[in-house]
Amino acid sequence: MSTSPRLAAAKRDWGHDESGCTMLHIDMDAFYASCEVARHPELRGKPVIIGTGARSVVSAASYEARPYGVNSAMPVSRARRLCPQGIFLPVDMQYYRHMSHRIFDEVFSQITDRIERVSVDEGYMDVGPALRRWKSPSAIARWIRTQVHSRFSLTCSVGIASNKLVAKMASTNAKPNGMLLIPVARQAEFVQMMPLRAVPGIGPSLEKRLNSWGINGVETLSQHSEAELLEMVASPGLAHTLYQAARGQDERQIVLHAPEKSIGSERTFSKDTNSALPVIALLRRCSDEVASSLRSRHLLARTITVKLRFDDLSYRTKAQTIERPCDTVQVMYPIARSLFQIMMGLDDQKEEQSSRALQSRPLPRSVRLAGVSASGLTQARSTAIQATIEDILNEPDQVQYEKHGETERAVDSIRQRYGKHSIHIGL
């Protein structure tokens, strides 16, 4: 469910010159809600809201629910107040993923294999190689929209441009159930009529920073040099991206097989807590789940991140990168606990007194949600790890080994786990 700003003035005919416009961005309309309506036709025309439970947030809302002010990431309790006649349904990710895979496999892949799946409900498509057969990008977009509707009773919006940035902004402004072509010669004009938040990647914090420099829209952003933008944002990469975006330019190419970037686990408490112990217990559980997921995927992680959401729905994250990648809760949990204590200003407690101190000392802010994620992922079998004698002695299989004997069996155990050539034993 896209919450990016849209301009009514942008949804118009920008011309019909399709030369160079080989990038399509396809975005399903209110995907979760639309999937539920597709399998329950009696819900058609009614305000369908995906999300249940007083502690949950809205995952998606049908277009019939949006005039009431219901948006994604809104607390379900507030959505119920705004739209009491709404039909609230639980999230069914297994079904939505199944539908997504069918759409990508049965429709999108019939055009080309140059597809980048961004999420369950959107993706990019480079149709350049397919134009010999299809003649024009618009013909491809029309066929996709027709097929998605006829086969699945769903609608999608398509943006057509020469690059990812403009294609995505075009699909956003084509919603719902529309198609928008932005010719190369008019891409800068199209982008520069937009507010800052319409540019993917510009969030509230960056918008506020740019506002402080007198930049209130993409047009004023385009009036600044890259050097001036660097002074504002203090990041060469971001300054370059903003400079290009303000001119309707984007160097990014299709990513055919994006590697997994992170694995995480988080939970919402049934009631906000201002006690550290329930949060720490949850971080332990999340660390265990993330570690298990890493091992099942044969991955190792270098960065551990803790996420906290507070009672006002604001959130904070804090991360730590470790020298040796890991896939065990024994490594992840102490880091997660330490990060939490730092975030809450509790890191001044002595270790031997920490449990007693944490039990008696309330948190400075009530916590609504807590979670742990692992990133900086690498394949376990291709990652060189300097194992220590402590690793060998702490291996689960080592309980029957003598502390000073049968080291080779311990080494074999570790090598079986991480790969034959990836472990160097430091004795």
Phi, psi and chi 1 to 4 in degrees:
 res  aa     phi    psi   chi1   chi2   chi3   chi4
   1 MET       -  110.7  177.0  174.1  169.2      -
   2 SER   -80.3  133.7  174.6      -      -      -
   3 THR  -114.2   12.8   56.6      -      -      -
   4 SER   -66.6  145.9  -62.3      -      -      -
   5 PRO   -60.8  143.9  -19.8   31.3      -      -
   6 ARG  -126.6  146.5  -57.0  169.2 -163.9  167.7
   7 LEU  -113.9  127.3  -69.0 -177.4      -      -
   8 ALA   -60.4  -34.3      -      -      -      -
   9 ALA   -68.2  -19.9      -      -      -      -
  10 ALA   -81.1  -21.4      -      -      -      -
  11 LYS   -87.3   75.9 -166.6  173.7 -177.5  178.4
  12 ARG  -147.9  179.4   61.3 -177.1  176.3   85.3
  13 ASP   -79.9  114.5 -172.5  -14.2      -      -
  14 TRP   -97.5    3.2  -72.1   84.0      -      -
  15 GLY   118.5  172.6      -      -      -      -
  16 HIS  -124.2   15.4  -53.5  -77.3      -      -
  17 ASP   -81.5  105.3 -177.4    2.9      -      -
  18 GLU   -96.1    3.3  -59.8 -175.4   43.9      -
  19 SER   -61.6  128.6   55.8      -      -      -
  20 GLY    82.8   -7.8      -      -      -      -
  21 CYS   -91.6   75.0  -66.6      -      -      -
  22 THR  -104.3    4.7   59.1      -      -      -
  23 MET  -104.2  124.2 -171.9   68.7   68.2      -
  24 LEU  -112.1  139.0  -88.7   58.7      -      -
  25 HIS  -117.2  119.6 -179.2  -98.8      -      -
  26 ILE  -108.1  124.9  -54.7  103.7      -      -
  27 ASP  -128.3  118.1 -162.4   -7.9      -      -
  28 MET   -67.1  143.2  -56.8  -58.5  -61.8      -
  29 ASP   -86.9  120.2  -62.5  -36.9      -      -
  30 ALA    42.8   56.3      -      -      -      -
  31 PHE   -56.0  -53.1 -174.8   54.9      -      -
  32 TYR   -60.2  -47.8  -64.9   -0.2      -      -
  33 ALA   -64.5  -40.1      -      -      -      -
  34 SER   -66.1  -36.0  -62.7      -      -      -
  35 CYS   -62.6  -40.6  -76.4      -      -      -
  36 GLU   -66.5  -38.9  -64.6  -65.8  -10.4      -
  37 VAL   -67.4  -36.0  172.7      -      -      -
  38 ALA   -63.3  -37.2      -      -      -      -
  39 ARG   -93.1   -9.1   67.9  173.2  170.2  178.9
  40 HIS  -131.4   76.3  -60.8  -67.2      -      -
  41 PRO   -56.4  -21.4  -23.6   33.6      -      -
  42 GLU   -66.8  -13.1   66.7  -85.2   12.0      -
  43 LEU   -87.3   -7.2  -60.2  179.1      -      -
  44 ARG   -59.9  134.4 -167.9  170.0  -54.7  -80.3
  45 GLY    84.9   -0.5      -      -      -      -
  46 LYS  -108.0  156.7  -61.9  178.5 -179.3  179.0
  47 PRO   -75.2  101.9   25.2  -31.9      -      -
  48 VAL  -100.4  128.6  175.9      -      -      -
  49 ILE  -126.7  125.9  -59.5  166.8      -      -
  50 ILE   -94.8  114.6  -52.9  -57.5      -      -
  51 GLY   144.0  129.6      -      -      -      -
  52 THR  -135.0  162.2   56.3      -      -      -
  53 GLY    93.4  138.8      -      -      -      -
  54 ALA   -63.9  -23.5      -      -      -      -
  55 ARG   -97.4    0.2  -51.3  -71.2  -62.5  168.9
  56 SER   -91.1  170.1  -57.7      -      -      -
  57 VAL  -117.6  160.2  -63.9      -      -      -
  58 VAL   -72.5  126.5  173.0      -      -      -
  59 SER   -89.5  -31.5  -65.2      -      -      -
  60 ALA  -165.0  158.3      -      -      -      -
  61 ALA  -144.2  139.7      -      -      -      -
  62 SER   -67.7  162.8   67.5      -      -      -
  63 TYR   -65.1  -22.1  -74.0   96.6      -      -
  64 GLU   -71.4  -23.0  -69.6   80.9    3.0      -
  65 ALA   -87.6  -19.7      -      -      -      -
  66 ARG   -71.3  -31.5  -60.5 -172.3 -170.6 -174.8
  67 PRO   -60.3  -18.4  -26.4   35.9      -      -
  68 TYR   -83.4   -2.8  -64.7   92.2      -      -
  69 GLY    93.0   12.7      -      -      -      -
  70 VAL   -82.9  128.3  178.1      -      -      -
  71 ASN  -136.5  163.6  -70.7  -57.7      -      -
  72 SER   -65.5  153.6   61.6      -      -      -
  73 ALA    72.0    1.6      -      -      -      -
  74 MET   -80.4  140.2  172.0 -174.5  -67.4      -
  75 PRO   -56.8  136.3  -24.1   33.4      -      -
  76 VAL   -59.1  -34.8  167.8      -      -      -
  77 SER   -60.6  -38.9   56.7      -      -      -
  78 ARG   -71.0  -40.3 -174.6 -178.0  174.8 -156.5
  79 ALA   -59.5  -37.2      -      -      -      -
  80 ARG   -65.6  -35.6  -71.5 -172.3 -175.3  -82.3
  81 ARG   -70.1  -39.6  -69.1 -165.6  -61.3  -90.0
  82 LEU   -72.9  -35.3  -68.0  172.1      -      -
  83 CYS  -135.5   72.9 -173.3      -      -      -
  84 PRO   -63.3  -24.0   20.3  -31.2      -      -
  85 GLN   -86.3    3.1   68.5  -87.7   47.6      -
  86 GLY   -65.7  153.1      -      -      -      -
  87 ILE  -100.9  109.1  -61.1  169.9      -      -
  88 PHE   -96.0  123.7  -70.1   79.3      -      -
  89 LEU  -123.6  148.5  -59.0  174.4      -      -
  90 PRO   -72.5  154.8   26.6  -34.5      -      -
  91 VAL   -69.9  132.8  176.2      -      -      -
  92 ASP  -124.4   74.5 -172.8   -9.2      -      -
  93 MET   -62.0  -33.9  -78.9  -54.0  -56.7      -
  94 GLN   -59.8  -42.4 -176.6  176.1   -0.5      -
  95 TYR   -69.0  -42.4  172.5   60.5      -      -
  96 TYR   -65.3  -39.5  -52.1  147.9      -      -
  97 ARG   -65.9  -38.7  -71.0 -165.8 -176.9  103.3
  98 HIS   -61.5  -45.4  169.9   71.6      -      -
  99 MET   -64.3  -40.1  -66.4  -65.1  -72.4      -
 100 SER   -60.9  -46.9  173.9      -      -      -
 101 HIS   -61.9  -39.5  -78.0  -65.4      -      -
 102 ARG   -64.0  -43.4  -73.4 -165.9   60.8 -167.1
 103 ILE   -64.1  -45.4  -68.2  167.3      -      -
 104 PHE   -64.4  -43.5  -86.9   81.6      -      -
 105 ASP   -76.2  -40.7  -66.4  -16.2      -      -
 106 GLU   -89.8  -19.1  -62.3  176.8   24.4      -
 107 VAL  -118.8  -65.1  179.5      -      -      -
 108 PHE   -59.0  -43.9  -61.4  171.9      -      -
 109 SER   -71.0  -10.4   64.2      -      -      -
 110 GLN   -74.7  -15.3  -58.0  -54.7  -53.3      -
 111 ILE   -90.1  -51.9  -57.6  -66.8      -      -
 112 THR  -161.8  163.1  178.9      -      -      -
 113 ASP   -95.8    0.9   59.5   -4.4      -      -
 114 ARG   -88.2   73.1  -65.2 -167.2   56.6   76.3
 115 ILE  -124.7  134.4  -60.0  170.2      -      -
 116 GLU  -114.0  112.6  177.8  179.7  -17.5      -
 117 ARG   -81.5  111.8 -173.4 -167.1  -62.6  -96.9
 118 VAL   -84.4  -41.9  177.9      -      -      -
 119 SER  -157.0 -172.4   67.0      -      -      -
 120 VAL   -64.8  -22.7   71.0      -      -      -
 121 ASP  -124.6   13.4   62.3  -12.3      -      -
 122 GLU  -154.0  156.2   65.7  173.0  -52.7      -
 123 GLY  -166.1  162.6      -      -      -      -
 124 TYR  -104.2  153.7  -67.6   99.2      -      -
 125 MET  -142.7  124.6 -178.5 -176.6  -63.8      -
 126 ASP   -93.6  107.0  179.0   -0.4      -      -
 127 VAL   -96.9    7.7  -60.7      -      -      -
 128 GLY   -51.2  -50.8      -      -      -      -
 129 PRO   -65.9  -18.3  -21.7   34.1      -      -
 130 ALA   -91.8   -4.1      -      -      -      -
 131 LEU   -71.0  -23.1  -69.1 -178.4      -      -
 132 ARG   -61.0  -35.2  177.7  175.5  -63.0 -178.1
 133 ARG   -88.1  -42.3  172.6 -170.5  172.6 -166.2
 134 TRP   -94.6  -13.1  -69.9   89.6      -      -
 135 LYS    76.3  -46.4  -53.5  -55.9  179.9 -175.2
 136 SER  -146.3  147.7   77.0      -      -      -
 137 PRO   -59.8  -35.6  -23.3   34.0      -      -
 138 SER   -64.2  -37.0  -68.4      -      -      -
 139 ALA   -63.1  -39.4      -      -      -      -
 140 ILE   -64.8  -45.4  -65.7  172.8      -      -
 141 ALA   -62.0  -42.1      -      -      -      -
 142 ARG   -64.0  -41.0  -76.1 -169.4  -69.4  -90.6
 143 TRP   -64.6  -43.1 -175.6   83.4      -      -
 144 ILE   -59.6  -48.0  -72.4  173.2      -      -
 145 ARG   -63.2  -39.9  -66.2  174.7   59.4 -138.7
 146 THR   -65.3  -44.0  -61.2      -      -      -
 147 GLN   -66.7  -43.1  -68.2  -62.6  -49.9      -
 148 VAL   -61.3  -40.0  167.3      -      -      -
 149 HIS   -72.3  -45.4 -174.6  -97.4      -      -
 150 SER   -71.4  -35.2   62.9      -      -      -
 151 ARG   -85.2  -34.8  -64.4 -171.1 -171.3 -162.3
 152 PHE  -122.2   -1.8  -54.7  102.8      -      -
 153 SER    57.7   35.0  -62.1      -      -      -
 154 LEU  -121.6  162.3  -59.2  172.0      -      -
 155 THR  -122.3  155.8   63.6      -      -      -
 156 CYS  -141.9  158.9   62.1      -      -      -
 157 SER  -115.3  142.9  -62.4      -      -      -
 158 VAL  -126.9  130.7 -176.0      -      -      -
 159 GLY  -107.1  136.9      -      -      -      -
 160 ILE  -123.3  125.1  -51.8  168.7      -      -
 161 ALA  -159.1 -169.4      -      -      -      -
 162 SER   -94.3   -9.9   68.6      -      -      -
 163 ASN  -148.7  169.9   60.4   58.8      -      -
 164 LYS   -62.5  -45.8  -75.6 -176.4  171.8 -178.3
 165 LEU   -56.2  -55.0  171.0   76.8      -      -
 166 VAL   -69.2  -36.4 -178.7      -      -      -
 167 ALA   -61.5  -42.4      -      -      -      -
 168 LYS   -67.9  -42.8 -179.2  173.1  176.5   60.2
 169 MET   -65.3  -32.6  -66.0  175.8   70.2      -
 170 ALA   -68.7  -43.0      -      -      -      -
 171 SER   -65.5  -36.7   70.0      -      -      -
 172 THR   -60.4  -44.0  -63.4      -      -      -
 173 ASN   -81.3   -9.8  -76.6  -83.0      -      -
 174 ALA   -84.7  -14.1      -      -      -      -
 175 LYS   -66.1  152.0  -75.6 -177.6  169.3  -69.0
 176 PRO   -89.1  152.8   32.4  -34.6      -      -
 177 ASN    54.0   50.5 -168.3   22.9      -      -
 178 GLY  -133.7  178.0      -      -      -      -
 179 MET  -141.4  135.1  179.8  178.2   78.0      -
 180 LEU  -136.8  120.4 -164.9   57.5      -      -
 181 LEU  -101.5  128.0  164.3   69.3      -      -
 182 ILE  -116.5  103.4  -49.7  -62.2      -      -
 183 PRO   -58.1  153.2  -22.5   33.5      -      -
 184 VAL   -54.0  -43.4  174.9      -      -      -
 185 ALA   -66.2  -14.7      -      -      -      -
 186 ARG  -117.5    9.2  -54.1 -158.6   66.8 -177.6
 187 GLN   -67.7  -40.5  -71.8 -179.6  171.5      -
 188 ALA   -63.6  -41.8      -      -      -      -
 189 GLU   -62.0  -43.2  178.1 -172.4   -6.2      -
 190 PHE   -61.5  -48.5  169.9   75.0      -      -
 191 VAL   -66.0  -39.7  170.6      -      -      -
 192 GLN   -74.6   -7.9  -71.6  169.2   14.5      -
 193 MET   -87.1   -3.3   71.5 -176.4  -62.9      -
 194 MET   -91.0  154.1  -61.5  -68.9  172.9      -
 195 PRO   -71.3  162.6   26.4  -33.8      -      -
 196 LEU   -57.3  -43.1  -71.3  172.9      -      -
 197 ARG   -67.5  -10.9  -68.0  -70.6  -61.7  -81.0
 198 ALA   -74.9  -16.5      -      -      -      -
 199 VAL   -83.2  120.3  177.2      -      -      -
 200 PRO   -55.6  130.7  -25.0   34.6      -      -
 201 GLY   103.2  -17.1      -      -      -      -
 202 ILE   -94.6  105.8  -62.8 -176.1      -      -
 203 GLY  -101.5 -172.4      -      -      -      -
 204 PRO   -58.1  -40.7  -22.4   32.2      -      -
 205 SER   -66.5  -47.8  178.0      -      -      -
 206 LEU   -67.1  -38.2 -178.8   53.5      -      -
 207 GLU   -59.2  -43.9  179.8 -172.5   35.7      -
 208 LYS   -63.1  -40.2 -175.2  176.5 -179.9  180.0
 209 ARG   -64.5  -44.8  178.3 -178.1  -65.6 -171.3
 210 LEU   -66.0  -37.9  -66.2  172.7      -      -
 211 ASN   -58.5  -37.0  -71.7  165.3      -      -
 212 SER   -65.8  -18.5   70.2      -      -      -
 213 TRP   -97.9    9.8  -71.7   83.8      -      -
 214 GLY    84.8   14.2      -      -      -      -
 215 ILE   -99.9  113.1  -60.9  174.6      -      -
 216 ASN  -117.9    2.5  -61.3  -55.5      -      -
 217 GLY  -165.7  170.5      -      -      -      -
 218 VAL   -65.8  -31.6 -179.7      -      -      -
 219 GLU   -61.8  -46.0 -177.1  178.2    7.9      -
 220 THR   -70.5  -30.0   51.8      -      -      -
 221 LEU   -60.9  -38.8 -178.7   67.8      -      -
 222 SER   -69.6  -12.5   69.6      -      -      -
 223 GLN   -85.6   -0.5  -63.5  168.3    4.6      -
 224 HIS  -109.2  144.9  -67.3  -88.3      -      -
 225 SER   -75.7  166.2   67.8      -      -      -
 226 GLU   -64.2  -35.7 -169.1  167.6  -25.1      -
 227 ALA   -64.4  -39.5      -      -      -      -
 228 GLU   -66.7  -39.3  -69.1  171.1  -28.8      -
 229 LEU   -65.9  -35.3  -66.4  174.9      -      -
 230 LEU   -62.6  -39.6  176.2   57.6      -      -
 231 GLU   -63.0  -34.1 -177.7 -178.0   -1.3      -
 232 MET   -75.6  -42.0  -61.7  174.7 -165.5      -
 233 VAL  -106.0  -12.3  -59.2      -      -      -
 234 ALA    58.1   32.0      -      -      -      -
 235 SER  -145.1  114.2  166.4      -      -      -
 236 PRO   -57.8  -42.1  -24.2   34.2      -      -
 237 GLY   -63.9  -45.0      -      -      -      -
 238 LEU   -68.0  -39.6  179.1   55.6      -      -
 239 ALA   -61.4  -41.2      -      -      -      -
 240 HIS   -66.0  -42.1 -179.6   65.1      -      -
 241 THR   -62.6  -44.6  -62.0      -      -      -
 242 LEU   -65.1  -40.3  -69.5  173.3      -      -
 243 TYR   -60.9  -44.3 -179.3   81.5      -      -
 244 GLN   -68.3  -46.3  -76.2 -164.2  -49.1      -
 245 ALA   -58.7  -38.3      -      -      -      -
 246 ALA   -66.2  -12.9      -      -      -      -
 247 ARG  -112.9    9.9  -69.8  154.7  179.6   78.0
 248 GLY    71.8   28.8      -      -      -      -
 249 GLN  -112.9  150.8  -59.5  169.1    3.7      -
 250 ASP  -159.9  123.1 -173.0    0.0      -      -
 251 GLU   -89.4   -8.5  -61.6  171.7  -20.1      -
 252 ARG   -66.1  140.8  -64.6  174.0  -60.0  158.5
 253 GLN  -106.3  168.6  -59.3  -60.7  -49.3      -
 254 ILE   -61.7  132.9  -72.1  -73.5      -      -
 255 VAL  -105.0  107.6  179.2      -      -      -
 256 LEU   -72.8  -42.0  -61.8 -179.0      -      -
 257 HIS  -133.1   85.7  -58.0  -71.0      -      -
 258 ALA   -72.9  127.2      -      -      -      -
 259 PRO   -68.7  154.5   26.0  -33.5      -      -
 260 GLU   -62.8  129.8 -152.1  161.3   10.3      -
 261 LYS   -94.4  -32.5  -67.0 -176.8  178.6 -179.8
 262 SER  -159.4  159.2   67.1      -      -      -
 263 ILE  -131.0  128.7  -67.3  174.2      -      -
 264 GLY  -140.7  166.9      -      -      -      -
 265 SER  -146.9  134.1  174.1      -      -      -
 266 GLU  -147.7  157.0   61.1 -176.2   41.2      -
 267 ARG  -141.3  148.6  -64.9  -72.9 -170.4  -79.3
 268 THR   -99.9  131.7  -60.3      -      -      -
 269 PHE   -69.7  148.1  -69.3  103.8      -      -
 270 SER   -65.8  -22.9   58.8      -      -      -
 271 LYS  -148.4  137.0 -177.3  179.4 -179.7 -179.1
 272 ASP   -52.8  139.6  -63.9  -16.1      -      -
 273 THR  -123.4  142.0  179.9      -      -      -
 274 ASN  -113.1   19.9   64.1   -6.0      -      -
 275 SER  -107.4  138.8  171.7      -      -      -
 276 ALA   -74.4  -32.9      -      -      -      -
 277 LEU   -61.6  -44.3  -65.7 -176.5      -      -
 278 PRO   -62.6  -35.0  -19.3   30.6      -      -
 279 VAL   -67.1  -44.3 -178.7      -      -      -
 280 ILE   -63.7  -39.9  -71.4  173.9      -      -
 281 ALA   -62.5  -39.8      -      -      -      -
 282 LEU   -68.2  -38.8  179.1   56.2      -      -
 283 LEU   -62.7  -34.5  -67.2  177.3      -      -
 284 ARG   -64.3  -44.6  174.8   64.4  170.8   80.1
 285 ARG   -64.6  -44.8  175.6 -177.0  174.8 -173.7
 286 CYS   -64.4  -39.5  -68.5      -      -      -
 287 SER   -60.7  -41.3  -63.4      -      -      -
 288 ASP   -63.3  -43.9 -166.6   17.8      -      -
 289 GLU   -65.2  -42.0  -68.1  176.6   -6.3      -
 290 VAL   -65.6  -43.2  170.8      -      -      -
 291 ALA   -61.4  -41.5      -      -      -      -
 292 SER   -63.7  -40.7  -64.3      -      -      -
 293 SER   -64.1  -40.3  -65.7      -      -      -
 294 LEU   -60.5  -47.0  -72.5  169.7      -      -
 295 ARG   -66.0  -38.0  -69.3 -167.8  -62.9  -87.2
 296 SER   -67.0  -25.7   68.6      -      -      -
 297 ARG   -97.5    2.0  -66.8  168.6  167.8   81.4
 298 HIS    58.2   45.9  -52.5  -69.1      -      -
 299 LEU  -119.3  155.4  -64.0  171.6      -      -
 300 LEU  -121.9  153.1  -61.2  173.1      -      -
 301 ALA  -125.0  142.9      -      -      -      -
 302 ARG  -103.6  -20.9  -69.4 -173.6 -178.5  -84.0
 303 THR  -124.3  130.1  -59.7      -      -      -
 304 ILE  -111.8  130.9  -50.1  -57.1      -      -
 305 THR  -125.6  136.6  -58.6      -      -      -
 306 VAL  -108.3  135.1  167.7      -      -      -
 307 LYS  -118.9  134.0  174.3 -177.1  175.3 -178.6
 308 LEU  -126.9  132.5  -60.1  176.0      -      -
 309 ARG  -112.9  135.9 -172.0  178.0  -67.2  -82.1
 310 PHE  -100.8  178.4  -56.8  104.9      -      -
 311 ASP   -66.9  -18.6   52.7   -2.9      -      -
 312 ASP   -94.4   10.8   61.9   -4.4      -      -
 313 LEU    73.3    2.2  -63.8 -175.7      -      -
 314 SER   -74.4  163.1   64.4      -      -      -
 315 TYR  -145.4  160.2   71.4   90.6      -      -
 316 ARG  -133.7  152.0  -77.8 -171.5   61.6 -166.4
 317 THR  -132.2  152.3   61.2      -      -      -
 318 LYS  -146.5  137.4 -168.9  169.1 -175.2   61.8
 319 ALA  -127.2  156.9      -      -      -      -
 320 GLN  -138.7  130.6  179.3  177.7  -31.2      -
 321 THR   -98.8  131.3  -62.0      -      -      -
 322 ILE  -105.5  157.0   54.9 -179.1      -      -
 323 GLU   -70.3  -40.4 -176.9  177.1  -10.5      -
 324 ARG  -111.6  121.4  -59.5  172.4   59.6 -145.6
 325 PRO   -60.7  151.6   21.9  -31.9      -      -
 326 CYS  -137.6  167.1   72.0      -      -      -
 327 ASP  -146.2   26.2   63.7   -4.4      -      -
 328 THR  -123.2  147.7   66.1      -      -      -
 329 VAL   -68.6  -26.9   67.2      -      -      -
 330 GLN   -62.6  -29.1  -71.3   83.6   -1.8      -
 331 VAL   -90.4  -42.7  174.8      -      -      -
 332 MET   -71.0  -43.2  -65.8 -179.8   61.0      -
 333 TYR   -63.5  -46.2  167.5   61.5      -      -
 334 PRO   -59.4  -35.7  -25.1   35.7      -      -
 335 ILE   -66.6  -45.5  -65.6  172.8      -      -
 336 ALA   -61.5  -42.2      -      -      -      -
 337 ARG   -64.2  -43.2  174.7  170.7  173.8  152.1
 338 SER   -62.4  -42.7  175.0      -      -      -
 339 LEU   -62.3  -41.6  -69.1  172.2      -      -
 340 PHE   -61.7  -44.7  162.8   68.7      -      -
 341 GLN   -65.2  -35.9  -67.5 -175.5 -152.6      -
 342 ILE   -66.3  -44.3  -67.3  171.6      -      -
 343 MET   -61.4  -33.7  -66.3  166.5   77.2      -
 344 MET   -96.2    4.0  -67.7  -73.5   97.4      -
 345 GLY    70.8   29.1      -      -      -      -
 346 LEU  -108.6    9.0  -54.9  175.4      -      -
 347 ASP   -78.4    2.3   54.5  -40.8      -      -
 348 ASP   -89.4    1.1   58.0  -19.3      -      -
 349 GLN   -82.0  137.4  -57.2  -61.5  -39.4      -
 350 LYS   -69.0  145.7  -66.7 -179.0  179.9  179.9
 351 GLU   -58.4  -41.7 -175.0  174.4   -6.9      -
 352 GLU   -71.1  -16.9   62.4  -89.8   16.8      -
 353 GLN  -108.0    4.0  -62.0  176.4  -20.4      -
 354 SER   -63.3  -45.2   60.3      -      -      -
 355 SER   -63.3  -45.6  -66.5      -      -      -
 356 ARG   -64.4  -42.2 -169.7 -175.7  -46.0  127.4
 357 ALA   -67.2  -41.9      -      -      -      -
 358 LEU   -66.6  -32.6  -70.2  173.6      -      -
 359 GLN   -69.0  -33.9 -171.6  169.9    8.0      -
 360 SER   -95.7  -12.8   60.9      -      -      -
 361 ARG  -104.1  114.9 -176.3  175.3  175.3 -178.9
 362 PRO   -70.7  152.9   26.7  -35.0      -      -
 363 LEU   -71.3  149.6  -62.8  176.3      -      -
 364 PRO   -68.3  -20.9   22.4  -33.0      -      -
 365 ARG  -140.0  144.3  -58.4 -179.4   67.2 -179.3
 366 SER   -74.2  136.8  -66.8      -      -      -
 367 VAL  -101.4  131.6  175.5      -      -      -
 368 ARG   -98.9  -37.2  177.7 -173.6  179.8   92.9
 369 LEU  -144.7  147.4  170.4  149.8      -      -
 370 ALA  -141.8  149.9      -      -      -      -
 371 GLY  -162.5  166.6      -      -      -      -
 372 VAL  -131.1  139.2  176.0      -      -      -
 373 SER  -135.2  155.9   64.1      -      -      -
 374 ALA  -122.3  134.0      -      -      -      -
 375 SER  -138.4 -173.1   56.3      -      -      -
 376 GLY    64.0   47.6      -      -      -      -
 377 LEU   -80.4  141.8  -53.8 -178.2      -      -
 378 THR  -138.6  156.6   57.2      -      -      -
 379 GLN   -69.9  130.9  -70.7  -67.9  -32.2      -
 380 ALA   -59.9  -41.0      -      -      -      -
 381 ARG   -74.1  -13.5  -70.6 -170.8  170.9  -85.1
 382 SER  -113.9   12.7   60.2      -      -      -
 383 THR  -106.8  120.5  -58.2      -      -      -
 384 ALA   -76.8  128.6      -      -      -      -
 385 ILE  -128.7  130.5  -59.2  175.1      -      -
 386 GLN   -84.6   97.0 -179.8   71.8   26.4      -
 387 ALA   -80.2  144.6      -      -      -      -
 388 THR  -105.1  170.5   65.4      -      -      -
 389 ILE   -62.0  -30.5 -172.8   64.5      -      -
 390 GLU   -63.7  -39.0 -176.2  179.3   -3.0      -
 391 ASP   -60.4  -44.2  -65.3  -34.7      -      -
 392 ILE   -63.5  -45.7  -62.3  171.6      -      -
 393 LEU   -71.1  -21.8  -62.6  176.5      -      -
 394 ASN   -94.9   -1.4  -73.9  -24.6      -      -
 395 GLU   -59.2  140.0  -85.8  -71.2  -58.8      -
 396 PRO   -53.1  -36.4  -25.6   34.0      -      -
 397 ASP   -72.7   -8.0  -65.5  -21.3      -      -
 398 GLN   -83.0   -6.3  -74.9  -58.1  106.1      -
 399 VAL   -59.6  -26.0  -67.4      -      -      -
 400 GLN   -96.4   -2.1   66.5 -129.8   12.6      -
 401 TYR   -87.0  148.2  -61.2  158.7      -      -
 402 GLU   -72.8  145.1  -66.5  -70.0   -8.4      -
 403 LYS   -61.0  -32.9 -170.2  169.2 -176.2  178.6
 404 HIS  -113.2   16.9  -59.8  -68.1      -      -
 405 GLY  -140.0  166.3      -      -      -      -
 406 GLU    56.8   35.9  -61.9 -163.4   77.2      -
 407 THR   -61.9  -34.8  -57.5      -      -      -
 408 GLU   -61.4  -35.2  -73.2  -57.0  -42.7      -
 409 ARG   -66.5  -37.1  -71.8  174.3   61.6 -169.1
 410 ALA   -64.3  -43.2      -      -      -      -
 411 VAL   -60.9  -43.2  171.8      -      -      -
 412 ASP   -60.8  -40.4  -71.5  -17.5      -      -
 413 SER   -60.6  -45.3  172.2      -      -      -
 414 ILE   -67.2  -40.9  -63.8  175.2      -      -
 415 ARG   -64.6  -36.6  -78.4  177.4  173.1  157.1
 416 GLN   -62.0  -32.9  -72.6  175.5    7.9      -
 417 ARG   -78.3  -43.2  178.7  175.5  177.9 -177.6
 418 TYR  -105.3   -9.5  -68.5  108.5      -      -
 419 GLY   117.2  144.8      -      -      -      -
 420 LYS   -61.4  -40.5 -177.4  176.2 -179.7 -178.4
 421 HIS  -107.1    6.7  -57.5  -66.5      -      -
 422 SER   -96.2   -6.9   62.9      -      -      -
 423 ILE  -113.1  130.5  -59.1  -60.3      -      -
 424 HIS  -117.1  120.8  -51.7  -79.0      -      -
 425 ILE   -86.2  120.8  -54.4  -59.8      -      -
 426 GLY   -97.6  100.9      -      -      -      -
 427 LEU  -102.4      -  -62.6  175.6      -      -
